[in-house]
Amino acid sequence: MRAKLSLATILLALSFSSTADIAIAGYYGQSLSQELETENGTKIDIKDDANFGFSLDKHDGISKYGLYYSRMSSSQRNAANYELDLNYLLFQSAVVLPVNKQLSSYLGAQLGVNHISSNFSDSDSFFATGLYGGLEYKITDSIIALGEARWLATILKNDSTTVCQIDPNGTQCDWYFDGEVLNQFQFNLGVMYRF
């Protein structure tokens, strides 16, 4: 509830700004995930899968800043019945540099949380950060096509423990991440509307 209230406050502040140049963008792309290893040596391999997202940014000269949300539903590569949902909510800021009248490039950083939930454990939220960059192609003054890449790093806390059900082989899946970082890469296409 507190996060929703904070988001609403930010949206109101951006929309009532006297020099408002707001952009809403929708994204669809592919996420690539790194393999992780728990403290006891268990390999966790998240299947590469599609992701979608949206952002709300304020443009101010050559900079833009705002919020980015992304969701990916996947499973473990070797255990399809272990399903995962990854939800990123990040504050982002970037520098936009024109290449010509229609094409611009951008490079920025992001900071926030990754809320991970699954069908075999309790959900948890983790600190996330990363970098992103891409190209904007102006179709009209208001509609822009986007192509971008994002690196997302989630810090898995030392006290994060997941105990799975006993699998058909009779072994128990016990996850304990000792300061591991989950690295993911997103390659997205999107459309932005500026007003």
C-alpha positions in Angstrom: 0.0 0.0 0.0 2.8 2.4 0.9 4.5 1.7 -2.5 1.3 2.4 -4.4 0.8 5.7 -2.4 4.4 6.7 -3.2 3.9 5.9 -6.9 0.7 8.0 -7.0 2.5 10.9 -5.4 5.3 10.8 -7.9 2.9 10.5 -10.8 0.9 13.5 -9.6 4.1 15.6 -9.1 5.3 14.8 -12.6 1.9 15.5 -14.2 1.4 18.9 -12.5 4.9 20.1 -13.2 4.8 23.5 -15.0 7.3 22.3 -17.6 5.8 18.8 -18.0 7.3 16.7 -20.8 6.1 13.3 -19.8 6.6 10.0 -21.7 4.8 6.7 -21.2 6.4 3.7 -22.9 5.5 0.0 -23.2 8.1 -2.7 -23.8 8.2 -6.3 -24.9 11.4 -8.4 -25.1 13.5 -11.3 -24.2 15.2 -11.9 -20.8 18.4 -13.9 -20.5 19.3 -15.2 -17.0 22.5 -16.3 -15.4 22.8 -19.7 -13.6 23.1 -19.4 -9.8 24.6 -21.8 -7.2 23.3 -22.1 -3.7 25.6 -22.4 -0.7 25.2 -26.2 -0.7 26.1 -26.5 -4.4 22.6 -26.7 -5.9 22.5 -25.2 -9.4 19.6 -22.9 -10.1 19.1 -22.2 -13.8 16.2 -19.9 -14.7 14.8 -20.5 -18.2 15.3 -17.6 -20.6 11.8 -16.2 -21.3 9.8 -13.2 -22.6 9.3 -10.1 -20.5 7.1 -7.1 -20.7 7.2 -3.7 -19.0 6.4 0.0 -19.0 8.0 3.2 -17.9 6.9 6.7 -17.0 9.6 9.3 -17.4 10.0 13.1 -17.3 12.2 14.6 -19.9 14.3 17.6 -19.0 16.7 18.8 -21.7 19.1 16.0 -22.5 18.1 14.0 -19.4 15.1 11.8 -18.5 14.2 10.2 -15.2 11.2 8.2 -13.8 10.0 4.7 -13.0 10.4 1.4 -14.8 8.4 -1.8 -14.2 9.1 -5.1 -15.8 7.6 -8.6 -15.3 8.9 -12.0 -16.3 7.2 -15.3 -15.7 9.5 -18.3 -16.1 10.6 -21.6 -14.6 13.7 -23.5 -13.8 15.3 -24.9 -17.0 15.5 -28.5 -15.7 12.4 -28.4 -13.5 9.5 -26.8 -15.4 7.1 -27.3 -12.5 9.1 -24.8 -10.4 7.6 -21.5 -11.6 9.0 -18.1 -10.9 7.7 -14.5 -11.3 10.2 -11.7 -11.3 8.8 -8.1 -10.9 11.2 -5.2 -11.1 10.2 -1.7 -10.0 13.1 0.7 -10.5 13.9 4.4 -10.5 15.8 5.2 -13.6 17.7 8.1 -15.0 19.4 8.5 -18.4 21.2 11.0 -20.6 19.7 11.3 -24.1 22.0 12.4 -27.0 20.7 13.2 -30.4 22.3 11.4 -33.4 20.2 13.3 -36.0 16.7 14.9 -36.2 14.9 11.6 -35.9 17.4 9.3 -34.0 18.7 9.6 -30.4 20.7 7.4 -28.2 20.4 7.1 -24.4 22.4 5.6 -21.6 21.4 5.4 -17.9 21.3 3.6 -14.6 18.5 2.2 -12.5 17.9 1.4 -8.8 15.1 -0.4 -7.0 13.6 -3.8 -6.0 13.0 -7.1 -7.6 10.0 -9.0 -6.0 10.4 -12.7 -6.7 7.5 -15.1 -6.1 7.2 -18.7 -6.9 4.8 -21.7 -6.6 7.2 -23.5 -4.2 8.2 -20.9 -1.7 7.4 -17.6 0.0 7.8 -14.5 -2.0 10.6 -12.0 -1.2 11.9 -8.6 -2.3 15.5 -7.9 -3.1 17.7 -4.9 -3.9 18.2 -4.5 -7.6 20.3 -2.2 -9.8 21.6 -2.0 -13.3 22.4 -0.1 -16.5 20.5 0.4 -19.6 20.8 2.0 -23.0 19.3 2.1 -26.4 18.0 4.1 -29.4 14.9 6.2 -29.9 13.5 6.8 -33.4 11.0 9.6 -33.7 8.1 8.6 -35.8 6.2 11.8 -35.0 6.8 14.5 -32.3 4.7 12.4 -29.9 5.3 8.7 -30.9 8.8 7.2 -30.7 10.0 3.7 -31.4 12.5 2.2 -29.0 15.2 -0.5 -29.0 17.2 -1.1 -25.9 19.3 -3.5 -23.7 19.2 -3.6 -19.9 21.5 -5.3 -17.4 19.6 -6.0 -14.2 21.5 -7.2 -11.1 19.5 -8.5 -8.1 21.4 -8.9 -4.7 20.1 -12.1 -3.0 20.3 -11.6 0.7 22.4 -14.0 2.9 19.3 -14.9 4.9 17.1 -15.9 1.9 16.1 -19.5 2.4 13.8 -21.5 0.2 12.7 -25.0 1.2 11.0 -26.9 -1.6 8.7 -29.9 -1.5 10.4 -33.3 -1.6 10.8 -34.2 -5.3 10.1 -37.6 -7.0 13.8 -38.6 -6.3 13.3 -38.1 -2.6 15.8 -35.3 -2.3 14.9 -31.9 -0.8 15.5 -28.6 -2.5 17.0 -26.3 0.1 18.2 -22.9 -1.3 20.5 -20.6 0.7 22.1 -17.8 -1.3 25.3 -16.5 0.3 25.5 -13.0 -1.2 24.9 -14.2 -4.8 24.0 -11.8 -7.6 21.3 -12.8 -10.1 22.3 -11.1 -13.4 19.7 -10.8 -16.1 19.8 -9.2 -19.5 16.8 -7.8 -21.3 16.6 -7.0 -25.0 13.4 -4.9 -25.6 11.5 -3.2 -28.3 9.0 -0.6 -27.3 6.8 2.4 -28.2 6.9 5.7 -26.3 4.2 8.4 -26.3 5.3 11.9 -25.2 3.0 14.6 -24.1 
